[in-house]
Amino acid sequence: MSFVTSNLAQRAPWDGLLGGAILGSEDFLTATRGKVTERELREINRVLSVEFRPDLKILFPDGYTRPLGQETVERARVARLRHGYTYAEIAHALGIHQSTLTKAMRKKPGSQR
């Protein structure tokens, strides 16, 4: 117990995370950046976005309503691009086929077709 109380005034290690993800100094980040490929960096970002992303029930509180409205499509875009959900995961949460979702997401906002 004395260990816990003696360290209360110290900062938590996660307070120093760079970009919310990397524990280390700026020099460490600079030295490491050149050793990580773009593909590895995308995977790291995907893992982090999956770890801290909101549940699909939060992103789609009303679920699916016919017809697939523009608001739902926009929420699907956010789920896909910002939070890293796959088309299959989003479609499953909405209870629709993946092709229905991808067709709706390919349409330009405001188009009737």
C-alpha positions in Angstrom: 0.0 0.0 0.0 2.9 2.4 0.7 4.0 2.0 -2.9 0.6 3.2 -4.2 0.3 6.1 -1.9 4.0 7.2 -2.4 3.5 7.5 -6.2 0.2 9.4 -6.2 1.9 12.7 -7.0 3.7 11.2 -10.1 2.2 11.4 -13.5 0.7 8.2 -15.0 2.8 6.7 -17.8 -0.1 7.0 -20.3 -0.1 10.8 -19.8 3.1 10.8 -21.9 1.7 8.8 -24.8 2.7 10.4 -28.1 -0.4 10.6 -30.4 -2.3 8.7 -27.7 -0.5 5.5 -28.6 3.3 5.4 -28.3 5.1 5.4 -25.0 8.5 7.1 -25.5 10.2 10.3 -26.2 10.2 12.4 -29.4 13.7 11.0 -30.1 12.4 7.5 -29.8 9.5 8.2 -32.1 11.8 9.8 -34.7 14.2 6.8 -34.6 11.3 4.3 -34.8 9.4 6.0 -37.5 11.9 5.1 -40.2 11.8 1.4 -39.2 8.1 1.0 -39.5 6.6 0.4 -43.0 3.5 2.2 -44.2 1.6 -1.1 -44.1 2.7 -1.8 -40.5 1.7 1.8 -39.6 -1.8 1.3 -41.1 -2.1 -2.0 -39.1 -1.1 -0.3 -35.9 -3.6 2.5 -36.5 -6.3 -0.1 -37.4 -5.7 -2.0 -34.2 -5.8 1.2 -32.2 -9.0 2.3 -33.9 -10.6 -1.1 -33.3 -9.6 -1.0 -29.6 -11.2 2.4 -28.9 -14.0 2.6 -31.4 -17.6 3.0 -30.4 -20.0 0.0 -30.6 -22.1 -0.2 -33.7 -25.2 -0.1 -31.5 -24.2 3.4 -30.5 -23.4 4.5 -34.1 -26.7 3.1 -35.3 -29.2 3.5 -32.4 -32.2 3.1 -34.6 -30.9 0.2 -36.6 -32.0 -0.2 -40.2 -35.2 1.4 -41.6 -36.4 1.0 -45.1 -35.4 2.7 -47.3 -31.7 3.0 -46.4 -31.7 6.7 -45.6 -28.9 9.2 -46.3 -28.3 9.6 -42.6 -27.7 5.9 -42.1 -25.4 5.9 -45.1 -23.4 8.8 -43.7 -23.1 7.0 -40.3 -21.9 3.9 -42.2 -19.2 6.1 -43.9 -18.1 7.3 -40.5 -18.1 3.8 -39.1 -16.0 2.6 -42.0 -13.6 5.5 -42.4 -13.1 6.8 -38.9 -13.7 3.8 -36.8 -12.3 1.0 -39.1 -15.4 -1.2 -39.3 -15.7 -3.5 -42.3 -18.6 -3.3 -44.7 -19.6 -6.8 -43.5 -19.6 -5.7 -39.8 -21.7 -2.6 -40.6 -24.1 -4.6 -42.8 -24.5 -7.3 -40.2 -25.3 -4.7 -37.5 -28.0 -3.1 -39.8 -29.4 -6.5 -40.7 -28.8 -6.0 -44.5 -26.7 -7.6 -47.1 -23.2 -6.2 -47.6 -23.9 -5.5 -51.3 -26.9 -3.4 -50.3 -24.7 -1.3 -48.1 -21.8 -0.9 -50.5 -24.1 0.1 -53.3 -25.7 2.8 -51.1 -22.3 4.0 -50.0 -21.1 4.3 -53.6 -23.9 6.7 -54.5 -23.0 10.4 -54.3 -24.9 12.2 -51.5 -28.1 13.6 -52.8 -28.3 11.4 -55.9 -31.6 9.6 -56.5 -30.1 6.6 -58.3 
